[in-house]
Amino acid sequence: MKIGVRAHDYGKMEIEKMAETLHREGYAAAQLALPKVFTGIDSYEDITGKHLERIRKAFEEWNVEIPVFGCYMDLGNPDEEVRRYAVKTLKKCLAYSKEAGAKVVGTETAYPHLNKEEKARWYPFMLDSIKRVVEEAVRIDAKLAIEPVYWHPLENLEAVTDVFRKVGDSEHLKLIFDASNLLQYPDTTDQETYWKEWLDTVGESVEAMHIKDFYFDENGRYCPVLLGKGVIRYEAVSAWLHEHRPDMYLLREEMNPETAGEDIDFMRKI
């Protein structure tokens, strides 16, 4: 398994400095959301061919792979203009990802926390947006990776399998698996069974895993913590990885650089 990180957890730097920093911190891989991580890039519209060439060169030089080119868009929004921008931007980023040497373009399917009725209403818009982006992925031979989240329209295993069936292209449509974004009821969920069901069903499509941990405080607020100090039980995930996907990218999110060593040790044990 390859240990990586969401690069902008280390702040915003020049391209070459970020690649060097991640290498020296001990990472073999990084998720890059260019406007959040690189000095001189403040939006996806700012990205140039020179930026992409520098990224590819610097990350190759420092032996840091780019499994995910982050471009998180509001794919299910009922507002047509919002969706049009989301699809247009993702299509551009598919091409950018190839130039930068990234494996996939990663996105969630919404921005806000949605209730049950809203998720149902947004679902067909999300599905249409994914289809439009995958059409472009097929055209240029790139990959889109979607990330399920329980408060978004792509909320559960049933929704994921439905989208993959209706899109019908497992070569160009992949998944990012984030256990923290799928565990709505940590106090009552049998995580061993839950993660096994997820990974046995869609594990072949998982391109990378986000690794983080959390707890809910007395007011129900999400509180990130060091890996192994929260509610996520990674034993079943680890067992599945060793049996089926020992080549998986494990990307730490919500990293605190001051305690990075502890989290890297935890991921190595996974």
C-alpha positions in Angstrom: 0.0 0.0 0.0 1.1 3.5 -0.7 0.9 6.1 2.0 -0.3 9.5 0.9 -1.9 12.7 2.0 -4.3 15.5 0.9 -1.5 17.9 0.1 -3.3 21.2 1.1 -3.3 20.0 4.7 0.3 21.2 4.6 -0.8 24.7 3.4 -0.2 26.4 0.1 3.3 26.4 -1.5 5.1 26.7 -4.7 4.9 23.5 -6.8 8.4 22.4 -6.3 8.5 23.1 -2.6 5.3 21.1 -2.0 6.7 18.0 -3.8 9.9 18.2 -1.8 8.1 18.7 1.5 5.8 15.7 0.9 8.7 13.5 0.0 10.7 14.5 3.1 7.6 14.0 5.3 7.6 10.4 4.1 4.7 10.3 1.6 4.7 8.2 -1.6 1.5 9.8 -2.9 -0.6 13.0 -2.7 -4.1 14.2 -3.6 -3.8 17.6 -5.3 -6.6 20.2 -5.4 -4.6 22.8 -7.4 -6.3 26.0 -6.2 -5.9 25.0 -2.6 -2.3 23.7 -2.7 -0.2 25.7 -5.1 0.9 29.4 -4.9 -0.2 31.2 -8.0 -3.2 29.0 -8.7 -6.4 30.5 -7.1 -9.0 28.8 -9.3 -9.3 26.1 -11.9 -9.4 28.9 -14.5 -5.9 29.9 -13.5 -4.3 26.5 -14.4 -1.9 26.6 -17.4 0.0 24.1 -19.3 3.2 25.4 -17.7 1.7 24.7 -14.2 0.9 21.1 -15.2 4.3 20.5 -16.7 6.0 21.8 -13.5 3.7 19.6 -11.4 4.5 16.5 -13.4 8.3 17.2 -13.3 8.5 18.1 -9.6 6.4 15.2 -8.3 8.3 12.7 -10.5 11.6 14.1 -9.3 10.6 13.7 -5.7 8.9 10.3 -6.2 5.5 11.4 -5.1 2.7 9.9 -7.1 -0.6 11.7 -7.8 -3.4 9.2 -7.5 -6.1 11.9 -7.3 -6.5 15.3 -9.0 -9.1 16.9 -6.7 -11.9 18.9 -8.4 -14.9 18.7 -6.0 -18.0 20.0 -7.8 -21.7 20.4 -7.0 -22.8 17.8 -9.5 -26.4 17.3 -8.3 -27.4 20.9 -7.8 -30.9 21.5 -9.3 -29.6 24.9 -10.6 -28.7 24.2 -14.2 -26.0 26.9 -14.3 -24.3 25.4 -11.3 -24.3 22.0 -12.9 -23.1 23.3 -16.2 -20.1 24.9 -14.5 -19.4 21.7 -12.5 -19.5 19.5 -15.6 -17.4 22.0 -17.7 -14.8 22.3 -15.0 -14.5 18.5 -14.4 -14.1 17.9 -18.1 -11.2 20.4 -18.2 -9.7 18.8 -15.2 -9.8 15.3 -16.9 -7.4 16.7 -19.5 -5.3 18.5 -16.9 -5.0 15.3 -14.9 -3.4 13.5 -17.8 -0.9 16.3 -18.3 0.0 16.4 -14.6 0.4 12.6 -14.4 -2.6 12.0 -12.1 -4.5 8.7 -12.1 -8.0 10.1 -11.7 -10.0 13.2 -11.2 -11.9 13.0 -7.9 -15.1 14.6 -6.8 -18.0 14.3 -4.4 -21.5 14.8 -5.8 -22.8 17.9 -3.8 -21.7 20.7 -1.6 -24.4 21.1 1.1 -25.7 18.6 3.7 -29.0 17.4 2.2 -32.0 15.9 3.9 -33.7 12.7 2.6 -36.1 14.6 0.3 -33.3 16.8 -1.1 -31.1 13.8 -1.8 -33.9 12.2 -3.8 -34.5 15.4 -5.8 -30.9 15.9 -6.5 -30.1 12.3 -7.5 -31.2 12.4 -11.2 -29.3 15.7 -11.7 -26.2 14.1 -10.2 -26.6 11.0 -12.4 -26.9 13.1 -15.6 -23.8 15.2 -14.6 -21.7 12.0 -14.0 -22.8 10.6 -17.4 -21.7 13.9 -19.2 -18.3 13.8 -17.5 -17.8 10.1 -18.2 -18.5 10.8 -21.9 -15.5 13.1 -21.9 -13.4 10.7 -19.9 -14.1 8.0 -22.6 -13.2 10.5 -25.4 -9.8 11.4 -24.0 -9.2 8.1 -22.1 -9.1 9.6 -18.6 -10.8 8.5 -15.3 -13.4 10.1 -13.1 -13.6 8.9 -9.5 -16.8 9.7 -7.5 -16.8 9.8 -3.7 -20.0 8.6 -1.8 -21.0 10.6 1.2 -24.1 9.9 3.3 -25.4 13.4 3.3 -25.1 13.7 -0.5 -27.2 12.2 -3.3 -24.5 9.5 -3.8 -25.4 8.4 -0.2 -25.1 4.7 0.1 -24.1 1.4 -1.5 -27.5 1.1 -3.3 -26.9 4.5 -4.9 -23.4 3.7 -5.9 -24.3 0.4 -7.6 -27.2 2.1 -9.3 -25.0 4.8 -10.8 -22.4 2.3 -12.0 -25.1 0.2 -13.6 -26.7 3.1 -15.4 -23.3 4.7 -16.5 -22.1 1.3 -17.6 -18.4 2.1 -17.9 -16.3 0.7 -15.0 -13.1 1.5 -17.0 -13.6 5.3 -16.9 -15.7 5.6 -13.7 -14.0 4.8 -10.4 -14.6 5.3 -6.7 -12.9 7.1 -3.8 -13.7 5.2 -0.6 -13.9 7.3 2.6 -15.2 5.3 5.6 -15.7 8.5 7.7 -18.1 9.9 5.1 -20.2 6.7 5.1 -20.5 6.1 8.9 -23.7 8.0 9.9 -24.4 5.9 13.0 -21.1 4.9 14.6 -22.8 3.8 17.9 -25.1 1.2 16.3 -23.3 0.1 13.1 -21.5 -3.2 13.0 -18.5 -1.9 11.1 -16.9 -5.2 10.4 -20.0 -6.3 8.5 -20.6 -2.8 7.0 -17.1 -2.3 5.5 -17.0 -5.9 4.3 -20.3 -5.4 2.4 -19.1 -2.2 0.8 -15.7 -3.5 -0.3 -16.9 -6.9 -1.4 -19.5 -5.2 -3.6 -17.6 -2.2 -5.1 -14.0 -2.7 -4.0 -12.8 -3.4 -7.5 -13.7 0.1 -8.5 -11.9 1.8 -5.6 -9.0 3.9 -6.9 -7.9 5.4 -3.6 -9.0 5.4 0.1 -9.3 8.5 2.2 -8.1 7.7 5.7 -9.3 9.8 8.7 -11.0 9.5 12.1 -13.5 11.4 14.1 -16.1 11.4 16.9 -19.3 13.3 17.3 -19.5 15.5 20.4 -22.5 15.9 22.7 -24.0 18.4 20.2 -23.5 16.1 17.2 -20.7 18.1 15.8 -18.0 16.3 13.8 -14.6 16.4 15.6 -11.5 15.1 13.7 -8.9 13.2 15.7 -5.7 11.2 15.2 -6.1 7.9 13.4 -7.1 5.2 15.9 -8.4 7.7 18.4 -12.0 8.0 17.1 -14.9 5.8 16.0 -13.6 4.3 12.8 -12.6 0.6 13.1 -10.1 -0.1 10.3 -9.6 -3.8 11.0 -12.0 -5.1 8.4 -10.7 -2.5 5.9 -7.2 -3.6 6.5 -8.0 -7.3 6.2 -9.7 -6.6 2.8 -6.8 -4.6 1.6 -4.3 -7.2 2.3 -6.3 -9.9 0.6 -7.5 -8.0 -2.4 -5.8 -4.6 -3.0 -2.3 -4.5 -1.4 -1.5 -1.8 -4.1 -4.1 0.7 -2.7 -3.4 4.4 -2.2 -4.1 5.4 1.4 -4.6 9.2 1.5 -4.7 10.9 4.9 -7.2 13.7 5.1 -7.4 16.3 7.9 -3.8 15.8 8.6 -2.1 17.9 11.3 1.5 18.3 10.2 2.6 18.4 13.8 1.3 14.9 14.5 1.9 13.5 11.0 4.3 10.9 12.2 1.7 9.2 14.4 -0.8 9.0 11.6 1.8 7.7 9.1 2.7 4.9 11.5 -1.0 4.0 11.9 -1.4 3.8 8.1 1.6 1.6 7.8 0.0 -0.8 10.3 -3.1 -0.9 8.1 
